[in-house]
Amino acid sequence: MEETGITLPDIVANLSLPIDHKKVSRFNISRANFWDGAVRGFKRTTYSETCDMLVKFTDDTGVLEEGIDTGGPRREFLTLLMKHLKDRPIFDGPEGHRFLVYNANGMHIG
């Protein structure tokens, strides 16, 4: 690999440049069924990948958990999504070295 002098923190910082921190895409996520909540949130017409994400978790009865999202719920939500996605058929390869592949059967979100 060619040495570029670009560090991982530089890459991560550059990825966040297009984010408008004055606008939010809201996600109300049930812990018992976070995948359905994620799909609904991403399909909303108000969702935008250039907005900050505001995540609130609810319990099984729909009662919102107390607290202000300073990043913890968002990180937890994205961690749950990544754990769920890594076992989907859109990825192939050995554990820890999986890569994205085209799989028409794996494209179904539900």
N, C-alpha and C positions, 0 to 999 in steps of 0.2 A: 504494500500500500504506500501511496505517496504521502509524505509528511506535509500537512497544510498549515499547521500552527493554530488551527481552530480547535477549541476545547469543547467538551460536552456542555459545560455551563453556557458557553457562547451559543451553541446550537439551541439549547432550551430557551435561552433568553430571546433569540431571534424568532422562535416559534410563537412566542406570546405577543410579539409586536402588533399583529393585526387585531388583537382582542380589544374591544371597546368596553372598558370597565365601568362605564356609566349606564350600560344597558345589560339586562340579565335575561337568560332563558331559564325558566323555573321548572323544577322537577319535584313533584311530590311522590315519594317512593315508599311503598310498603315493603318492609323488611321481608315479609313472608313471600312476596311475589315481585321482587325488584326488576326482573327481566321485562315483565309486561309494562311496568311503570316506565322503564327506560325506553321501550319501543314507542309507547304513547307520547312520551316527552319529545323524542327525536322526530316524530311524525307531525307534531303540532306545526301549524303554519307560522306561529310566533317564534319557533325555534330558529336560532341563527348560530352558526359556528363561530361567528365573530363577536358574540356577546359572552360575558361572564356567565358561568353556570351557578344558579342558586339551588341547592339541594336541601330538601326537608324530608326527613324520614317520618313515617307514621307506623303505629303499631297495627296489630291485626284488626282492630276495630276502627281504624282510620283516624285515631287521635294523634295529632302532631306531637313529636318529641319537642321538649323545651330546648331553648338555646338558639344562639345566633350562629349562622354559618360563616365562620372565619376561615374556611378551607377544609376543616376536618370532615364534615359530611360529604363534601364534594370528593375528597380523596378516597373516602370509604366507598362511595358509590362507584367511582372509576375503578377502584381495586376489585370490587365485586364484578363489574362488567368484564374486566380483563381476565379474571379467573374463569368466568363463564365462557368467554369467547375462545380461550386457548384450547378448549376441548371440542370446538365446533369443527365440522368437516371443511371449513374454508382454509384451515391450516394443515400443513403436513410436515413430517420430519420428526426426528427424535426429540424427546423432552429437553427443553432448554435451547433447542436449535430449530424451532419450528419456523416455517415460512408460509406466506400467503400463496394460495393456489386458486385457480378458477375451478369451482365445483358447483355446477348448476343445482345439485341437490342441497348443497350447503348454503345456498343463497336465501332459503326460506328463513325469515326472521323468527317466527313463532316458536 
